Amino acid sequence: MPGKVLFLRNDPTSPEALLGEVFSELGFDVSTFEVVPAHCALDPIVGVTFPEPTHYDVVVPLGARWSVYDEQLSRSWVTAEMGMLRRGIDAGVSVLGVCFGGQLLAQLLGGSVEPSSAPEIGWCDVASSSRVVPPGPWFEWHFDRWTLPPGAVEVARNDCASQAFVQGRALALQFHPELDHEVLEMWIADDQDGDAAELGIGYDDLRARTGAELDDAARRLRQLVRGFLDELVTSTVGATDPALQPEPR
């Protein structure tokens, strides 16, 4: 069921990339909304008037370098974005949150977000208990993690953090399925504090591993988007649907 999807570009270095390509391939009318423009990236305290979510079938809040619990951001646009997502969810709009966007969903739906004791940068193993989110190595670059909202179903995790949950028509991802080579280069260029080096990760290693993993990750991304559309967009399933429950071990 092709429809309309809106990508919320929270950070100018975090575009929809491969996610946008997949939705377009599947026949969706793709729109984007810039939350923090490039010239404000070093001072992201900006006023934002968000689009009306009910004009879309799917809204995708994307990643960002900041924390959703930052008080100044909350006063300027994070609370407004959560309000926009809340209106959409209440009206039946499906939401796919990516990293920062997934943490926004966790906070909005009654969970919490806090600094992680085990930050993740690079390709990390993720175990899945649902056909909606394929397992396998997914790319990560995050320093915060969520606690699950009440009633949410965790559908993927690893030893460092919860990696995906479903609640109603919302799917939150901690990892970055949208990553391509161009996005990786933007993040490397933007790593002015040396976060990767601090974790003992070299840029050339990230490039080499991405070259080895990206084709298979793109295949799994297509599975993920189709699963999301089948289970959370075109049907009326919720977090208690058997398809979203952990498979027997």
Buried (B, 14 or more C-beta within 10 A) or exposed (E): EEBBBBBBBBBBBBBBBBBBBBBBEBEBEBBBBBBBEEEEBEEBEEEBEBBEBEEBBBBBBBBBBBBBBEEEBBEBBBBBBBEBBBBBBEEEBBBBBBBBBBBBBBBBBEBBBEEBEEBBBBBBEBEBBBBBBBBBBBBBBBBBBBEBBEEBBBBBBBEBBBBBBBBBBBBBBBBBBBBBEEBBBBBEEBBEEEBBEEEEBEBEEBBEBBEEBBEEBBEBBBBBBEBBBBBBBEEEBBBEBEEBBEEEE
